[in-house]
Amino acid sequence: MARQEYLFTSESVSEGHPDKVCDRISDTVVDAFLGEMPEARVACETLATTNKVIIAGETRGPATLTNEYIAHLARMAIKDIGYEQDGFHWETCDVDVHLHAQSPHIAQGVDAAENKDEGAGDQGIMFGYACRETPALMPAPIFYAHKILQLLAEARKTGKEPTLGPDAKSQVTVRYENGVPVGITSVVLSTQHLDPNLSSDDIRSIVEPYIVTAVPGGWIGKDTVWHVNPTGAFVVGGPDGDCGLTGRKIIVDTYGGAAPHGGGAFSGKDPTKVDRSAAYAARYLAKNVVAANLADRCSIQLSYAIGVAEPLSVYVDLYGTGKVEEARLEKAIREVMTLTPRGIRGHLELNRPIYARTAAYGHFGRDPEEDGGFSWEKIDLVHALRDAVG
């Protein structure tokens, strides 16, 4: 039987965190290629350190996307994040681009041919998860850790809090009673600040109203422990303070540790890569299972082999909360959605430039957008799933 009384913690990092700067640049490259050619192939990694950005990887797409243009896009992404400091400035940092053609040996496994459908871009396992802890059907700790940083970023970018810098991290510990989240026992918030004379108490006075607004009423009380900029000054931030790399925040990107993770990062990959697209499909299916009242919690695992179209396995875990048998649901999932790479991309309309916006504050638990962004957050399979399980 699952534990009913416990504490659980998740963290988030802002768009100015060094790793997130790299995720944003890599996904900006993905968007650039898909915007020009929806069937483009991209596997792009970014490294960022003091006044240096290195972009490398494999692509297949239009020749109009030159290295000079890719470097320009990287600078515009850094500018939008907000970096104009001596050690990392969008206008003056060095940007080296080392993108080359996709391996033909990978391409032959992925591309469709006369006698085979398009195959998965790699082997691997992907997980999706949903639960009833928040309106977005996400685990509470990661959902509110993201929301805190989103509110602070909005205040910084609108000029309401001009002393805040782009780099920040949050961490929220949630208390569960009878298996339900009821309050926050501790909040950790570290944020870059541009005024070196500000103390930790000064920063707390700035950020506390946003934190209280981000979480449900009554969840923060007199017994909640606060750690705001616990090491003291945090003036040097971003890649100038710590080297960043694409794909190092996979738990932040997903469920905050509340659900399994297959290990594959998302950012920098076009949607033929099942690390990305199948993880989106698994979240989409799990969310629709919960929204259809077939379970209160749902985890779905998909697995693939490189060059093979159909998933090798579909596994469902309802954690004892299911209204139907898991085996029946595994069959139903295959009936309501084609889980080949091509089927996933078509169903969720993933061959669009919609990925730079996913690079910070989580790939899941967001609102679907009119242009197709976060399409995997729709709950439009509810009736089909109910019909499929009988």
N, C-alpha and C positions, 0 to 999 in steps of 0.2 A: 504494500500500500504506500502511496506517495506521502511524503512528509507534509504536515499541515501547518506547523509553526517553525518559521526559519527566517533568516536574512539572506538576501541575494543582492549582489552588486554588479552594475554594468558601467562602462565608461564610454564617453564620446570624445571626439576631437574636432576642432573647428576647421574651416576651409583653409586657414593659415598655418595649420600644423604642417611641418615639413613633408611628411608622407602624403598628406592631403593635397598639398601644392603639386606634388608629382602625379597623384591620381587625376587631378583636374587637367593638367597639361596632357597627360596620356589620353584622357577621354575627349579632350578638345581635338586631338589628332584624329581619333575615331570619327568624331562628328564631321570633321572636314572631309574625310574620305567618303563617308556615307552620304553626305550632302551632295557630292559630285557624282557618286556612282553607288547606288544602293547595294550592289553586290560586291563591293570592295572588300578586300581582306586586310585586316590590321592586327598586328600584335606588337604593341608599343610600350616600351618601358622608359621611365624618366628617373634620373637622379639629380638631386639639387643640393648644393652646398653653398658656402660663402661666395656670392657673386658668380655662380657657375650653374648652368643647367645643361645636362647631357641627355639627349633623346635618341634612343636606339630601338631597333626592331625590324620587323619584316612587314612589308605591305604589298598589295597588288591593287593598283588603281590608276587614276588619270595622271598623266605627266605634268598637268598644270599645277599640281601640288608640289612645288619645288621646296628644297631645303630652306631657302630664304623665306618662303611664305610660312612654312611650318614654324620657323623661329619667330616670325612676327606674331603668329597665333599664340605661341607660348608667352611672349611678352604681354599680349593683351589679357591673357588669363591671369598672369601675375598682377597686372595692373588692377583688374577687377577684384582680385582678392584683397588688394590694398597695400602691397609692399613698395614702399618708397624710402627705405632706410639705407644707411651707408653700406652695410654688408650684404644687402639684397634689394636691389632696385630694378623695377621692371624695364627701365630704359637703358641702364648701364651694365647689367649683368651679361656675362658671356653665355651665349646659347649655341651649343654644338649639336648638329643633327646628323645622325648616322642611321638612316633608314635604308634598307635594301630590299630586294625582291624576295618574295616568299619562296621557300624551298619547293621545288617541283615535286619532291617526294611526299611532302605534306599535302600539297595541292591535289595530287592524284588520288589520295585517300578521301579527301573532303569533297571534291567536285563530283557532280552527277555525271554519269556516262550512259551509254546506250543500254547497258545491262545492269545498271545499279542506280539507286537513289543517292542523293547527297549524303555523305557520311559525317559522323561526328568529327570535330577538329582535333580531338584528343581523347584518350581514355580518362576515366575519372568517375567520382561519385559526387552528387549534389544533393543538398537538403533544402526543403522548404518547411516553414513552421507558421502556425497561427494559434492564438488563444484569445480568451475573452477579457484579458486584463485591462485593455484600453479600447477606446472606440475604433482605433485603427486595427484591432485584433493583433496587437503586438505585445510582447512582454513589457511590463511597466518600467523596469529599471532603464532599459536602453531607450525606450520611447521618450521618457522625461529627461534623460541625460542629453539626448539630441535637442529636445525642445528648448532647454536652457541655453544652449549655445546658439541656436537659431535666433532666439530673441536678442541675445547680446550682439550677434553679428548685425542684425537689423538696426539696432540702436547705434552701433558704430558707423555703419555705412550711411545712415540718414543724418549723421552729425549730432545726434542727441547725446552720445557719449564719446566725444572726440578724443579723450585720453586713452581709450582702449585700443590695443593693437590687434592684428589679425590672428595671432597665435593664441590658442586657448585649449584647455582640456577640462572636462567635467567628469564627475563620478558620483553615482547615486546609489545608496544602499537602502533597499526597500524591505520593510517588515511585512511578513505574511502571517495571517491568522486564518485558520480553517482553510488554508490553501489559497486565500484571497489577499491581494495587496491592500494594506490599510494605512500605511504611513511611511515616512522616511526617517531613518535613524541617523544618517550622516550624509553630508554634502561636501564634496571636494571640488573646488574650482580654482584653477590656475589660469590667469590671463595676462598676456603681455600688456604693458602699459607704457605710454610714451613719455609720461612725466616721471623722471627718476626719483623725485622727492616723495612720491606717494607710498604710504605704508600699507601693510596688509589690512589694517583696519579701514584705511581710506578706500581700498579696493572693495572691501566687503560692503561698505556703505553704498557704493555704486552698483554692485551686481546683485545684492540681496533682493531688491524689489523685482527684478526680472526672474530670479529663481523662484520666488514665491508665486509669481504670476504663472510660471510654466507648469507647476504641479497642481494636483487637485487641492481644493480648499481643505484645510485641517490636517494635511499630511505633514506639514512642518510645524513643530511645536517647540515648547521650551526645552524639551529633552533632546532635540535634534542637535547633533554635533556638527560644527562648521570648521572646515579647513580651507581658508581662502588665501591663495598665494602663500602656502605654508613655509616656503623656503625664503621668503622675503622679496626682494626686487626681482622683477621679470621684465627687463627692458629689451634685451637682445633676444629676438625671437625668430621663428621661421627657420629656413635653411641656413641662415647665418649662425644660429645657435646650435643646430643639430642637423646632421645630414638627413635628407629625405629620399625615399625610394617608393616607386609604385608598388602597390599590392601588399603593404605591411600592416594594414588595418582591417583585416578580413572579419574579425569579430565585431568591430565597430560598424562595419558595413552591413552586418546581418542582424543577429538577434542578441548581441551582447553576452554570449555564452549561455543563454537559456535553452539553446537547441544545438544539435550536432552541426558540424561544418565539415564539408568535404575536403577543404584545404586549398581550393583554387580561388585566386583573386579574380575580380571582375574588371577593374579599370584597365583601359588600354586594349581591350579585346573586342573585335567585332562580334556580332551575334551568331556567327557560325560556330564560335567557340562555346561548347556546352558548359564550360565553367561558368559562363555568364548566363546564356539563354536558358539552360536547363534549371539553373538555380532560380531564375525568375519564374519559370513554369511551375516549379515545385512550390514556391511561395503562393503563386496564383491559385493553384489547386488546393493547397492547404487552407488558404483564406476562404475559398468558396465552400469547402467542407464545413468549416466552422460557421460561416454565414448561413449555410443551409440547415443549421441546427442538427447536423449529423454527429457532432462531437463538440466538446468544449475546448479540447486541445487536439492538435493534429500535427504530426511530423511526417513528411514524405521524403523518401530517398529515391533518386533515380541514378542509374549507372549506365555508362556508355563505353564502347571500344572505338578506337580511332578508325575511321573509314567505314564504320557500321552504322546504318541509319536507325534501326529500332533500338530502344533501350534494352539493356541486358536484364534489368530487373526494375520492378516498381514495388516499393515497400512502404506500408502505412503503419504508423503507431498512433493510437488514439488515447494512450495513457489511462485506459480504463474508463474513459468518459464517453465512449462511442454509443450511438443509438443503433448502429448496424455493425456487422462483423467486418473486421479489417480486410479479410480476404475478399469479401464482396465489394468493398470500396476500391481495392486495388484493381479489380476487373472493371469497375465502373469508370475509374479514371481513364483507363485506356479507351473506353467507349466514347467519352465526351470530348477528348482532346487527342489529336495526333501528336505523339511525343517524339517524332523524328526531328532532327535539327531544322529541316525545312518546314515541317508542320508547326513547330513552336514559333518560328520566325513569322510565319504567315498568320497564325492565330493571334499573336500578340502584336503584330505589325512592328517588328523590331528593326527592320532595315531603314531606319530613319535617324537623323542626327539629333538624338535625344539623350545623350549620355553624359555630357559635361555636368549637367545639373544633378546627376546621381553621385558625383564624386565626394560630396560631403553631406553629413547629417543623415546617412543611411540610405540604402537602396530600397528599403521596405518600410511600410507604415506611412507612406506619403499619399497624397491625393492624386488620382489619375488626372491628366491634363488634356486639354482639347486637341493639342497637336500630337497626341500619342505618347507623351511622356508618362512614365509609371503606369503603362497599360496593364502590367501584371498585378496592379492593386485593384482592378475592377472586380466586382462580385456579380458577374453576369452568367455564371454557370450554375447558380443555385437550383433552378428548376430542372436543368438537365441532369444534375447529379441526383436529385431526389427521384426523378423518373428512372434513372439507370439502376439505382439500388432497390427499386420497387417499393 
